[in-house]
Amino acid sequence: MRAALFTGTDEPLVVEDVTPLPPGPRDVVVEIGASGVCHSDLSLIRGYLPLPPPIIGGHEGTGRVVEVGKEVTRVQVGDRVVASFVPACGTCWYCLNEQSNLCDYEIPALLAPRASRSDGGTCMAFTGLGTFAEAMTVSEASVVKIESDVPDAQLALIGCGVTTGVGAALNTAEVTPGSSVAVIGCGGVGQAVVQGARIAGAARIIAIDPVALKREAALQVGATDLVDPGEADPVLQVMSLTGGRGADYAFEVIGLPETVTQAYTMVRKGGTAVVVGMARADAQITLSPVRHLLLREAPHRQQVRLRSGAPRLPALRRPDRDRPSRHRVDGLAHHRSRRRERRLPRDGGRRGHPQRHRVTRPRTVTRENRHP
């Protein structure tokens, strides 16, 4: 099968033929229908994540199960599934205590070899998935069966961007009706945070981004106020919009130390700051102890990673049930490529567009070209 591989820091993805390794007893083979291109894929290319190449790229996708291992119980051949970049094994301590977002199987899934190259070497798959390929072999813990007629190009986004953003607002922060919310960074995930805040009933949703196109897109999905950080200090602008107190909730959806600090600073006393963005592995964040000790202003600080089994939520299983009035998945995707294109959109996240790039399947994958 053909796959797009990360082979070195700041190098373009290499599209080549690889041979998938045979699935294990609890693995499933999924024919990819579409894959989103997430900013985390760009982080991998830039070397922000300490992962050794080669790696099959992609972690946001959907498709149909074409083969299952003999011990698989969750899905069967023909099922439509969404890939989940955080697995949920269902048996570890975290899964049994309703914290499947912290599943112990995440690292073993990430490190598992999934294909061999022409030189005989093996390659892993990004987050244990590898959706930048014609098919992926994954643990059954990494897929969720879906009953929906939502098109693949939209459904793929639910596996990461939509679930992460909406889940940050609804599950991690637990945004309350009538509250004020500030969202720093209004790309694909930031747009989903705005939607989650809107669904939760927030009265004021402040979208903060230096790109006018992203701010306007946030307005379309539920933002009530727009802040351009280039015009003035965004913290002061949020304070002005919230009566001088600060926001009840602030979400950082970029992954920079300075914007994490801004999120911490712009919430009110007792407010909640949620870090959603993926920073470099060596990034350091400095927070002032003065607010915490002298002003008694310490907010809750939480790291969101598909909180509390979000991939298993009924809303993910039936994303079309209340889509028109609640989840606007269709507005989060803008450009489509065929996977046969050799140049994948490695810089899509740099161009300032608020929506996702999608890669769709150009042909059917048969058993013969999946693995020997």
N, C-alpha and C positions, 0 to 999 in steps of 0.2 A: 504494500500500500504506500501511498505518498503521504508525507508528513512534513511540516515546517519545524525545523530544529533550531534551537538556540545553541550556537557552537562557540561563542566567545563574547566577552563584554564589548558593547558598542559595535558589534558586527551585525549585518543584516541576517535575518532568519534564512536558513538554507532549506530549500524544498528538495527533498530527495526520496528515493524509494527505500523503505525499511521493511524488515520482516517482523511482524508482531510475534512475540513469544506466546506459546499456547496458554490458554487461560487455566487458572487453578480451579480447585473444586468450588470455591466461593466467589469466583470471578464471573463477570458477564462481558460479552462483546457487544458494543453498541455501534451501529452504523450512524455516523454523524449527519444530521440534517442541516444544522447551522451552528455557527459559533460566534459569540460576541468577541470583540477585541477590547479588553479591559486595560486600564492604565497600569494594573499590576503586571501585565505582560510586558509593558514598556519598562517597568522597574526591573524585571528579570534581565532584559536586554542591556539595560544601563549598568547592571552589576550591583544594584541596591540590595539584592538578596544573596546571601552566601551559599549559592547552590552551584555545584560544579557541572559544566557542560559535558556531554551533549544532553539536551532535554527537549522532548517534544513539547512545543508551546501550547498555550490555550488552556483555560480552566472554566469557561462559561459556554455551555453548549447543550444541545438537545438532539435526540435521535430515537431510533427504535432498536430494541434488543434483538440480535440475530443469533445469539448463542449463549447458553448458560452452563456453568459448572454443575457437577452432579449434586452438590450440596446447597445450591442456591434455592432460597425459599421466598424471597421478596418479589421477584419479578419472573416473567416467563417470556419465551420467544414471541415477538410481535408487540410487546408492551412498548408504549411511548414513554420515554423517561427524560428527566432533566438531570444534568450532572450537578453534583453538590461538591464544591471544593473543600468543604469540611465534612468528612465522613461521619457516620453515626453507626457504630458497630452494634449498639444495643446491649452489650454485655459488660463493658468496663464500668468502673465506679461512677464516672461522670454521666454516662448515658443512663445508668440506673437511677441517678439522682437528678434527672431532668436538666442536665447540663451537657447535652450532646454536642454543643458547640465547642466543648473542650475535650472531645473524644480522644482517648489514648491511641487510637489507631491512625491518627493523622500522620505521624512521622513514618511509621511502617508503610503506609500507603504512598507517601511521597517518595520514599527511597526504593520502592520496588522496581526492578528492571522490567520494561514493557516491550522493548523491541531491540532487534540487532541491526547493525549497519553492514554495509558491504565489506568493511575492513574486519568484521568479526566482533567488534566492540558492541556493547549494549548501551542503551540510553533509558533514562527515567522519563516520566511524564510529569509535567508541571502540576503540582498539587495532587499527584496521583491520577490525573485525568488525561491531559494531552488532547484537547479538542481541535487543535490545528492539524487534523489528520482526517483521512477518509473513514477511519473507524478507531475506536479506543477500547482497550481491554482494561477493565477496572473492577475493583471490589464491589460487590452488591451493596456494601455500606455507603458507596459514593454515588448512588443514583436513587432518584425518587420517581415512582410510577405516577404518571399524569393522565388525567381524563379531561381532555380539552380539545377544542378545535382551533385554538389560537395558532396562527402560522408559526412555523419553526423559527423564522427570523426574529420574531418577537419573543417567543417562548424561551429562546436561548438566554435572553438577558435576565431571566428570573433566577438562573442558577447562581449569579453573583450580584450584579449591580442592583437589581430591584429588591431582592431579598435582604441584602446587606443594608441598603438605605432605608427601606420601609421598616425593617426589623430594628434598626438603630433607634428609630423614633417610637415604635410601638412596644418593643420588647426590652431593649436595653434601658432607654431613658424613661419609658412608660409616660410619655407626654400626656398631660391632663387637659381636659376641655377648658377653654378660656385662657390658656397660658400663652406666654410669649416665647418664641423660638428663633434663634439665630443660626443660620447655616453658612459656614465659611467654605466656599468652594462649590460651585453649581454645575459641575460636569454631570456625567450620567448618574453616579451614585448620589451626588448632592441633590439632583432633581428628585431622586427617589426618597431622600430624607424629607424634602419639602412635601412630597405627596403623603408620606407617613404622618407628618405633623398635621397636615390638612385632615386626613382621615381621623386622627385622634381628636380633632376639634379645637386645635390651637386657634386663638383669636388673632394673634399677630405672628406672622412668619416673615422674618427678615432674611433676604437672600443677599449674600455678600460675595462679590466676584469682580475682578477688574475688567472682565470681558463683557461688553454690553449685550452681546448675543445670548450669553448664558444667563444674565440677569433677566432679560426679557422672556427667555424660555421658562425660567423659574416662576415668573409672573403667571404664565399660562397654566401651570400645574398647581397653583395654590399660594404662592408668595403674596404677601400684602404690602411689603415694603422692599425697596431695592437700595443697596449700599454699594457705592464704588469706592474701594479702599484707596484708590489713587487720588481722590478728591480731598480726603481728610482721614484722620485716624479712625479706623473702623470701630474700635472700642468706644470712642467718644460718640460716634454716630449712633451706635446701638444704645448707649446710655441715654442719648437725647430722645430716642424713639420709645424708651421704656420708663419715662418719668424719672430718670436719673438713677434708678435702682440697678439696672442690668437685666438681661434676659433670664427667664426661668430656666431655659435650656439652651446650650450652645453646642453645635456639632462642628467638629473640624473634619473636613472631607478632602484634604489635600495631601497631608503627610509631611509637613514642614515644621521644624521646631518652633519657628516664630509664630505660625498660625495656631499651633497647639497652645502656645502661651496666650495668644489673643483670646482663644475660646475660654480658657481658664479665667482670664481677666474680665471678660465681658458679661459673665453671669452674676446674678445678684447673690446676696448672702444666702447660703443654703441652697443655691441653684445647682444644676447638674451640667457638667462639661463632658461630652462624649467624644472620644478620639476614634474616628473612622478611617482616616487616611493612612496609607502605608508609607512609613518613613524609611530612610536608609537604615540598614542594620546597625550602623555605627553612630546614628544620630543621638544627640543628647538634648534633653529638655530641662530648662532651669525655671523653677517656680519660686516666687517670693514667699518666704516664711512670715513676712510681716502681715500679710492679709490673713494668714492662717492663725497666727498667735495673738497679734495685737488688735486686729480689726474683726476677728471672729468671722471671717468671710469665706472660709474654706468651702468650696463646692465639692460635691461628690465627683470623683474622677473615675471614668470607666472606659475600658477598651472593648469595642464592639467587634464581634466575630460571629455573626449569625447566631445571636443570643438564644439560648434555651431551646435548642432543637427547632429553630425556625424552618429548616428545610423540610420538616415533617408536618408543617402546619396545613390544615385543610385548605386554606386560601391558596397555597402553592399547588396542591393537588388539583384544584378546580379554579385556575386563575381567570377563567372566562365567566364565572358565575355572576360576579357583580362588577365586572370590568368597566362598563360605561360610566358608572357614577363614582368609582373609587380608584382603581388602579389603572393609570393611563400608560400601559406598556407600549402601545403603538408609537407614542411620541418620543420614546427614548432611543429610537434607532433611526439612522439617517442615510447611511451609505452601504451599499452591498457589493461584495466581490465574489467571484467564483473561485473555488479553492484551487483550480488549475492555474490561476494567475501566480506567476513566480514571485512577484513583489507584493508581499503582504503589507498592510498599513502600519508599519512600525512607528510612524510619527503621528498617528491620528490624534493622540492625546495632547500633542503639542500645538495643534492648529487652532485651538480656542473654540472648537465646536462643542456644544453642550450635550450632544447625543452620541450614541454608540455606532461603531462600524461593525457590520455583520459579514461573516464569510459563510456562504451557503454551499451545499453539496452539488457538484456537477454531474456525478454519475453514481450508479449503484455499486456497492462493494459486495463481491461474492465471496463465498467461503474459500475459494481457491487463492484469492489474493489477500486474504487476511493473515493466514498463517499456514504452515505446512500441514 
